[in-house]
Amino acid sequence: MATARNIPETPVGSVTLAIVLSLISLVFFDLMGLFIKGLSEDYTAAELSAYHNIFGLIPSIIALGSSRAWHRSGGKLRVRQWGLICGRGLFVTFAQLMFYLSLGLMAFATATTISYSSGLFMTAFAVVLLGERVGVVRWFAVLIGFAGVVLVMGPGREAFTLVSFLPLGAAALYALTGVTARLIDEDVPSALINLYSSGFAVLGSVVVALFFGGFSTIQSASDFGWIVAMGGFGGIAVLLLIISFRMTDQSNLAAFSYFGIPMAFFFGWLFFDEAPVQDLLPGSILIVGGGVLIVLRERRRRKLALEALR
């Protein structure tokens, strides 16, 4: 595990570019989720997780081969923090299993909305693991967002079951994988981190799939195509997230993760004729409201910092 001295004091890169990359990754994640939900009728969550990781290696390998930073370093494959990278692969393995299970058992928009609480966990983990400073206003925003998550989960409603905790657990683990990317040495290219983490996730997910009964026969060529697309889209999304996580503070990206909520609702309505408005309101509004409050606070903090330098 990396120590505090490995954490860069000022993340390198453009905040704006990091935000754009994180938003693009949300689109790919939602599209991946659509494929998973469509395939979950014929394949188990453990199978789909393994397939996703196997085919998700393709964009990881392509990204590494085209990485200028990796070639400038002499194409080195050795890394110092094997334990941390292996741990990230295990986090991904169990996050996928929980999220894929939830997609097969819940409405697409509901499961996806709860999973976007990863932004809340990112802020908390950034404080504990990276030593980032988060003020009272941002903590208040996180609490507002978390209250929204609780409302979407719906304690007391007839639809509320233990299944509702699956996307929440997935969100926590996904956030942990993102935050721990910043603990890895800066000279290790993001593409190499993604490749190794994906490789460990392949091993973990295959073991889990075998434990839950193994793999069934792929039923058609179209199913195979959707499985490949699922893995490719997921691989691209993860790679974009890793790059964005390493370019700026986690708290700068946390708020923008909530933009995936209206996208998930639209996709669920368009492809599955789902419109769980009663389940999503007013919880989703609080989730987005908490994110907007964080954005406004960040803008004010930067403005004050700039004025102090003048």
VOPAGU-2260 file (C-alpha; in pm, 1 decimal, decimal comma):
REM VOPAGU-2260
SITE   aa  ch    i         X         Y         Z
SITE  MET   A    0       0,0       0,0       0,0
SITE  ALA   A    1     127,0     345,0     -91,5
SITE  THR   A    2     208,2     591,3     178,7
SITE  ALA   A    3     104,0     953,8     202,4
SITE  ARG   A    4     423,1    1071,0      35,3
SITE  ASN   A    5     313,9     902,8    -289,3
SITE  ILE   A    6       5,7    1122,2    -315,6
SITE  PRO   A    7      60,4    1425,9    -539,8
SITE  GLU   A    8     -16,4    1752,7    -360,9
SITE  THR   A    9    -157,2    1908,0    -678,7
SITE  PRO   A   10    -306,7    1666,3    -932,4
SITE  VAL   A   11    -163,1    1716,0   -1278,5
SITE  GLY   A   12    -392,6    1799,2   -1568,4
SITE  SER   A   13    -689,9    2008,4   -1667,8
SITE  VAL   A   14    -994,6    2002,3   -1441,0
SITE  THR   A   15   -1220,4    2078,8   -1736,3
SITE  LEU   A   16   -1080,7    1791,3   -1943,1
SITE  ALA   A   17   -1113,1    1556,1   -1646,2
SITE  ILE   A   18   -1479,9    1649,9   -1608,7
SITE  VAL   A   19   -1546,8    1597,7   -1981,5
SITE  LEU   A   20   -1381,0    1254,7   -1974,3
SITE  SER   A   21   -1579,9    1152,9   -1666,7
SITE  LEU   A   22   -1906,5    1256,7   -1835,9
SITE  ILE   A   23   -1822,5    1057,7   -2149,5
SITE  SER   A   24   -1747,5     758,8   -1930,0
SITE  LEU   A   25   -2098,4     788,3   -1780,0
SITE  VAL   A   26   -2251,8     744,6   -2125,2
SITE  PHE   A   27   -2043,8     432,2   -2186,1
SITE  PHE   A   28   -2132,8     295,6   -1842,4
SITE  ASP   A   29   -2505,3     344,6   -1907,6
SITE  LEU   A   30   -2481,8     177,9   -2247,8
SITE  MET   A   31   -2292,5    -110,9   -2089,1
SITE  GLY   A   32   -2568,0    -137,7   -1827,9
SITE  LEU   A   33   -2831,4    -162,8   -2100,5
SITE  PHE   A   34   -2647,4    -456,7   -2256,8
SITE  ILE   A   35   -2613,9    -625,3   -1917,2
SITE  LYS   A   36   -2982,9    -590,1   -1835,4
SITE  GLY   A   37   -3080,2    -725,2   -2177,3
SITE  LEU   A   38   -2847,0   -1024,3   -2141,3
SITE  SER   A   39   -2932,7   -1097,0   -1776,7
SITE  GLU   A   40   -3240,9   -1294,2   -1878,2
SITE  ASP   A   41   -3020,9   -1568,9   -2027,0
SITE  TYR   A   42   -2687,3   -1533,1   -1844,2
SITE  THR   A   43   -2595,5   -1499,2   -1477,3
SITE  ALA   A   44   -2443,3   -1186,7   -1327,7
SITE  ALA   A   45   -2122,4   -1378,1   -1253,4
SITE  GLU   A   46   -2093,6   -1488,9   -1618,2
SITE  LEU   A   47   -2153,9   -1139,7   -1750,6
SITE  SER   A   48   -1897,2    -996,3   -1510,5
SITE  ALA   A   49   -1635,5   -1243,7   -1636,6
SITE  TYR   A   50   -1721,0   -1178,1   -2002,5
SITE  HIS   A   51   -1709,5    -803,6   -1941,9
SITE  ASN   A   52   -1362,6    -822,9   -1793,1
SITE  ILE   A   53   -1227,2   -1057,6   -2059,8
SITE  PHE   A   54   -1342,5    -844,7   -2353,7
SITE  GLY   A   55   -1272,5    -528,7   -2157,6
SITE  LEU   A   56    -902,7    -614,8   -2184,2
SITE  ILE   A   57    -913,9    -526,1   -2555,3
SITE  PRO   A   58    -946,2    -147,5   -2511,0
SITE  SER   A   59    -698,8    -169,3   -2222,2
SITE  ILE   A   60    -435,2    -331,3   -2446,5
SITE  ILE   A   61    -504,6     -85,9   -2730,4
SITE  ALA   A   62    -480,2     208,6   -2491,1
SITE  LEU   A   63    -149,8      83,3   -2350,4
SITE  GLY   A   64      -3,2      28,0   -2696,5
SITE  SER   A   65     -95,4     382,7   -2799,4
SITE  SER   A   66      15,0     544,2   -2471,9
SITE  ARG   A   67     294,4     796,7   -2530,0
SITE  ALA   A   68     373,0     803,4   -2159,4
SITE  TRP   A   69     425,7     427,8   -2158,6
SITE  HIS   A   70     651,0     435,6   -2465,3
SITE  ARG   A   71     849,3     726,5   -2321,1
SITE  SER   A   72     914,8     516,4   -2012,3
SITE  GLY   A   73    1067,4     249,2   -2233,9
SITE  GLY   A   74     758,2      28,7   -2245,0
SITE  LYS   A   75     818,2     -95,3   -1892,2
SITE  LEU   A   76     569,7    -346,2   -1751,3
SITE  ARG   A   77     702,5    -355,7   -1397,1
SITE  VAL   A   78     516,7    -170,6   -1124,1
SITE  ARG   A   79     597,8    -125,0    -758,1
SITE  GLN   A   80     253,4    -143,8    -599,2
SITE  TRP   A   81     130,2    -487,9    -702,2
SITE  GLY   A   82     -77,1    -529,7    -387,8
SITE  LEU   A   83    -271,3    -211,0    -448,1
SITE  ILE   A   84    -332,8    -290,3    -815,0
SITE  CYS   A   85    -444,4    -644,4    -729,2
SITE  GLY   A   86    -676,8    -504,1    -463,7
SITE  ARG   A   87    -834,1    -269,6    -718,6
SITE  GLY   A   88    -903,9    -569,3    -940,5
SITE  LEU   A   89   -1081,5    -744,6    -654,0
SITE  PHE   A   90   -1285,3    -432,5    -577,1
SITE  VAL   A   91   -1398,6    -425,3    -939,8
SITE  THR   A   92   -1485,7    -796,2    -933,3
SITE  PHE   A   93   -1728,9    -767,7    -642,7
SITE  ALA   A   94   -1861,7    -427,8    -750,2
SITE  GLN   A   95   -1956,0    -575,6   -1087,4
SITE  LEU   A   96   -2117,4    -880,3    -933,0
SITE  MET   A   97   -2340,5    -668,9    -709,0
SITE  PHE   A   98   -2429,4    -416,3    -978,1
SITE  TYR   A   99   -2505,4    -678,1   -1244,4
SITE  LEU   A  100   -2727,5    -865,9   -1000,7
SITE  SER   A  101   -2918,0    -545,0    -927,9
SITE  LEU   A  102   -2970,8    -473,2   -1298,3
SITE  GLY   A  103   -3138,8    -810,8   -1342,0
SITE  LEU   A  104   -3361,2    -766,1   -1035,0
SITE  MET   A  105   -3449,5    -395,1   -1034,2
SITE  ALA   A  106   -3565,3    -126,8   -1275,6
SITE  PHE   A  107   -3268,3      -0,6   -1479,4
SITE  ALA   A  108   -3304,5     363,8   -1373,8
SITE  THR   A  109   -3348,9     276,4   -1005,0
SITE  ALA   A  110   -3044,6      48,8    -985,8
SITE  THR   A  111   -2833,4     292,5   -1186,2
SITE  THR   A  112   -2943,2     593,5    -980,8
SITE  ILE   A  113   -2842,7     423,4    -655,4
SITE  SER   A  114   -2509,9     321,7    -809,2
SITE  TYR   A  115   -2433,8     686,1    -885,5
SITE  SER   A  116   -2401,6     744,4    -513,2
SITE  SER   A  117   -2038,3     655,8    -584,2
SITE  GLY   A  118   -1981,7    1031,1    -598,9
SITE  LEU   A  119   -2074,3    1055,5    -231,4
SITE  PHE   A  120   -1837,1     775,2    -139,8
SITE  MET   A  121   -1562,3     932,2    -351,3
SITE  THR   A  122   -1568,0    1245,9    -140,1
SITE  ALA   A  123   -1552,4    1048,1     184,6
SITE  PHE   A  124   -1277,7     812,5      64,3
SITE  ALA   A  125   -1074,9    1105,5     -68,1
SITE  VAL   A  126   -1065,1    1249,1     283,5
SITE  VAL   A  127    -960,8     921,6     445,9
SITE  LEU   A  128    -718,7     789,0     183,0
SITE  LEU   A  129    -587,0    1100,1       7,5
SITE  GLY   A  130    -603,0    1355,6     285,7
SITE  GLU   A  131    -816,3    1596,6      82,5
SITE  ARG   A  132    -979,9    1878,5     276,1
SITE  VAL   A  133   -1357,7    1885,2     256,1
SITE  GLY   A  134   -1537,7    2171,4     427,2
SITE  VAL   A  135   -1867,4    2182,2     614,6
SITE  VAL   A  136   -2066,8    2287,9     307,4
SITE  ARG   A  137   -1942,3    1997,3      97,4
SITE  TRP   A  138   -2010,3    1751,3     379,8
SITE  PHE   A  139   -2359,6    1895,2     405,2
SITE  ALA   A  140   -2398,3    1844,6      28,9
SITE  VAL   A  141   -2285,5    1483,3      64,5
SITE  LEU   A  142   -2544,5    1427,0     339,2
SITE  ILE   A  143   -2817,8    1575,8     119,9
SITE  GLY   A  144   -2718,1    1344,4    -162,7
SITE  PHE   A  145   -2710,0    1044,0      66,1
SITE  ALA   A  146   -3057,6    1127,8     194,6
SITE  GLY   A  147   -3167,2    1119,9    -168,6
SITE  VAL   A  148   -3013,0     775,5    -211,3
SITE  VAL   A  149   -3205,4     649,3      92,1
SITE  LEU   A  150   -3530,6     781,1     -56,6
SITE  VAL   A  151   -3461,5     610,6    -389,7
SITE  MET   A  152   -3389,3     284,2    -208,6
SITE  GLY   A  153   -3731,2     327,6     -46,6
SITE  PRO   A  154   -3722,6     193,2     310,5
SITE  GLY   A  155   -4080,7     124,9     412,5
SITE  ARG   A  156   -4204,4      80,6      57,6
SITE  GLU   A  157   -4329,6    -255,2     -60,6
SITE  ALA   A  158   -4061,9    -264,2    -330,4
SITE  PHE   A  159   -3780,6    -223,1     -75,1
SITE  THR   A  160   -3577,3    -541,1     -25,0
SITE  LEU   A  161   -3218,1    -635,2      45,7
SITE  VAL   A  162   -3165,7    -619,1    -331,5
SITE  SER   A  163   -3170,1    -239,3    -296,7
SITE  PHE   A  164   -2836,6    -258,5    -115,0
SITE  LEU   A  165   -2663,2    -427,5    -409,5
SITE  PRO   A  166   -2610,9    -112,4    -620,6
SITE  LEU   A  167   -2518,4      80,1    -304,8
SITE  GLY   A  168   -2242,1    -167,0    -224,1
SITE  ALA   A  169   -2129,7    -157,0    -585,4
SITE  ALA   A  170   -2112,9     222,4    -568,8
SITE  ALA   A  171   -1887,5     212,0    -263,3
SITE  LEU   A  172   -1648,6     -34,5    -427,5
SITE  TYR   A  173   -1642,2     152,8    -759,0
SITE  ALA   A  174   -1559,3     473,0    -570,0
SITE  LEU   A  175   -1281,7     291,8    -388,0
SITE  THR   A  176   -1124,9     179,9    -717,1
SITE  GLY   A  177   -1132,4     535,2    -845,2
SITE  VAL   A  178    -982,9     696,8    -537,5
SITE  THR   A  179    -707,5     436,2    -499,9
SITE  ALA   A  180    -592,1     514,5    -854,9
SITE  ARG   A  181    -443,9     832,3    -706,2
SITE  LEU   A  182    -238,5     626,5    -459,6
SITE  ILE   A  183     -41,3     465,5    -741,7
SITE  ASP   A  184     293,2     622,4    -837,9
SITE  GLU   A  185     253,7     911,3   -1080,9
SITE  ASP   A  186     507,0     770,5   -1327,6
SITE  VAL   A  187     290,6     461,8   -1390,3
SITE  PRO   A  188      77,9     527,9   -1704,3
SITE  SER   A  189    -299,2     514,3   -1652,6
SITE  ALA   A  190    -328,0     261,8   -1934,8
SITE  LEU   A  191     -92,0      22,7   -1755,6
SITE  ILE   A  192    -284,5      60,6   -1428,9
SITE  ASN   A  193    -607,8     -17,5   -1611,0
SITE  LEU   A  194    -459,0    -320,3   -1786,9
SITE  TYR   A  195    -326,1    -479,1   -1468,6
SITE  SER   A  196    -637,8    -401,2   -1265,1
SITE  SER   A  197    -852,7    -545,6   -1545,0
SITE  GLY   A  198    -631,6    -853,0   -1557,9
SITE  PHE   A  199    -678,8    -919,1   -1187,5
SITE  ALA   A  200   -1052,0    -854,1   -1230,5
SITE  VAL   A  201   -1060,1   -1121,5   -1502,8
SITE  LEU   A  202    -908,3   -1376,9   -1267,4
SITE  GLY   A  203   -1139,5   -1281,2    -983,4
SITE  SER   A  204   -1457,2   -1280,4   -1193,6
SITE  VAL   A  205   -1378,0   -1615,0   -1359,9
SITE  VAL   A  206   -1326,9   -1773,4   -1016,8
SITE  VAL   A  207   -1657,6   -1624,5    -895,0
SITE  ALA   A  208   -1839,4   -1746,4   -1208,0
SITE  LEU   A  209   -1703,6   -2099,8   -1161,6
SITE  PHE   A  210   -1807,5   -2088,6    -796,3
SITE  PHE   A  211   -2164,2   -1999,3    -894,7
SITE  GLY   A  212   -2200,1   -2281,6   -1144,7
SITE  GLY   A  213   -1969,5   -2206,7   -1434,6
SITE  PHE   A  214   -2042,9   -2076,8   -1781,5
SITE  SER   A  215   -2341,8   -2155,5   -2000,2
SITE  THR   A  216   -2326,4   -2182,6   -2378,9
SITE  ILE   A  217   -2360,5   -1851,7   -2563,9
SITE  GLN   A  218   -2692,1   -1892,4   -2741,8
SITE  SER   A  219   -2642,5   -1691,9   -3061,3
SITE  ALA   A  220   -2404,4   -1480,0   -3264,7
SITE  SER   A  221   -2599,4   -1168,3   -3170,8
SITE  ASP   A  222   -2559,1   -1250,5   -2801,4
SITE  PHE   A  223   -2185,7   -1285,6   -2859,2
SITE  GLY   A  224   -2179,9    -945,6   -3028,5
SITE  TRP   A  225   -2363,9    -783,0   -2737,5
SITE  ILE   A  226   -2125,5    -947,0   -2491,8
SITE  VAL   A  227   -1822,8    -813,2   -2681,0
SITE  ALA   A  228   -1979,8    -465,5   -2697,9
SITE  MET   A  229   -2058,4    -482,2   -2325,7
SITE  GLY   A  230   -1696,2    -555,9   -2241,6
SITE  GLY   A  231   -1559,6    -298,5   -2484,5
SITE  PHE   A  232   -1784,2     -17,9   -2364,1
SITE  GLY   A  233   -1710,8    -102,6   -2002,2
SITE  GLY   A  234   -1337,1    -111,8   -2066,7
SITE  ILE   A  235   -1343,2     228,8   -2233,9
SITE  ALA   A  236   -1552,1     374,6   -1951,3
SITE  VAL   A  237   -1315,6     248,5   -1681,9
SITE  LEU   A  238   -1009,8     375,7   -1869,0
SITE  LEU   A  239   -1162,1     723,3   -1906,1
SITE  LEU   A  240   -1247,1     728,9   -1536,1
SITE  ILE   A  241    -894,8     631,3   -1433,1
SITE  ILE   A  242    -748,7     907,8   -1648,9
SITE  SER   A  243    -989,9    1166,6   -1509,1
SITE  PHE   A  244    -933,4    1051,3   -1148,6
SITE  ARG   A  245    -560,4    1107,5   -1186,2
SITE  MET   A  246    -601,7    1456,5   -1334,5
SITE  THR   A  247    -785,3    1629,3   -1050,5
SITE  ASP   A  248    -923,1    1600,0    -696,8
SITE  GLN   A  249   -1198,7    1342,6    -653,3
SITE  SER   A  250   -1430,6    1604,1    -504,6
SITE  ASN   A  251   -1413,7    1800,7    -831,4
SITE  LEU   A  252   -1558,3    1503,4   -1020,8
SITE  ALA   A  253   -1802,3    1374,5    -761,3
SITE  ALA   A  254   -2081,4    1618,5    -844,8
SITE  PHE   A  255   -2072,4    1546,9   -1216,6
SITE  SER   A  256   -2132,9    1176,3   -1166,5
SITE  TYR   A  257   -2497,2    1266,6   -1096,2
SITE  PHE   A  258   -2552,4    1360,4   -1460,0
SITE  GLY   A  259   -2582,0     986,6   -1521,7
SITE  ILE   A  260   -2917,5     981,3   -1340,6
SITE  PRO   A  261   -3130,4    1151,0   -1611,0
SITE  MET   A  262   -2943,0     951,5   -1874,1
SITE  ALA   A  263   -3028,2     627,4   -1695,8
SITE  PHE   A  264   -3394,6     726,1   -1668,2
SITE  PHE   A  265   -3406,2     809,8   -2040,5
SITE  PHE   A  266   -3237,9     485,8   -2145,3
SITE  GLY   A  267   -3458,1     277,3   -1914,4
SITE  TRP   A  268   -3771,2     439,4   -2058,0
SITE  LEU   A  269   -3649,6     412,7   -2418,3
SITE  PHE   A  270   -3530,8      50,9   -2418,4
SITE  PHE   A  271   -3726,6    -119,6   -2138,8
SITE  ASP   A  272   -4039,2      95,1   -2115,7
SITE  GLU   A  273   -3959,6     163,8   -1749,7
SITE  ALA   A  274   -4061,2     490,3   -1589,3
SITE  PRO   A  275   -4015,9     451,3   -1211,2
SITE  VAL   A  276   -4090,5     817,7   -1142,8
SITE  GLN   A  277   -4237,2     752,1    -798,0
SITE  ASP   A  278   -3926,7     557,4    -694,7
SITE  LEU   A  279   -3683,9     820,2    -822,7
SITE  LEU   A  280   -3859,7    1130,9    -690,0
SITE  PRO   A  281   -3781,2    1321,0    -476,2
SITE  GLY   A  282   -3466,4    1121,2    -397,8
SITE  SER   A  283   -3295,0    1181,8    -730,3
SITE  ILE   A  284   -3357,6    1556,5    -694,0
SITE  LEU   A  285   -3176,0    1554,7    -359,6
SITE  ILE   A  286   -2888,7    1355,3    -511,0
SITE  VAL   A  287   -2850,5    1606,4    -792,7
SITE  GLY   A  288   -2904,0    1897,0    -551,4
SITE  GLY   A  289   -2619,2    1777,2    -332,2
SITE  GLY   A  290   -2396,3    1757,8    -638,1
SITE  VAL   A  291   -2488,2    2107,2    -754,7
SITE  LEU   A  292   -2416,9    2244,4    -407,4
SITE  ILE   A  293   -2068,1    2093,2    -422,3
SITE  VAL   A  294   -2009,8    2255,2    -763,0
SITE  LEU   A  295   -2120,4    2597,5    -639,5
SITE  ARG   A  296   -1901,7    2564,8    -332,2
SITE  GLU   A  297   -1600,1    2469,2    -544,0
SITE  ARG   A  298   -1650,7    2771,4    -770,8
SITE  ARG   A  299   -1671,7    3005,7    -473,4
SITE  ARG   A  300   -1363,3    2851,8    -314,3
SITE  ARG   A  301   -1160,7    2894,4    -634,3
SITE  LYS   A  302   -1280,9    3251,3    -677,3
SITE  LEU   A  303   -1174,1    3341,8    -325,1
SITE  ALA   A  304    -838,6    3173,2    -376,6
SITE  LEU   A  305    -776,3    3371,8    -695,6
SITE  GLU   A  306    -874,2    3697,9    -528,5
SITE  ALA   A  307    -634,0    3623,1    -242,9
SITE  LEU   A  308    -346,3    3589,3    -491,4
SITE  ARG   A  309    -410,5    3930,9    -645,8
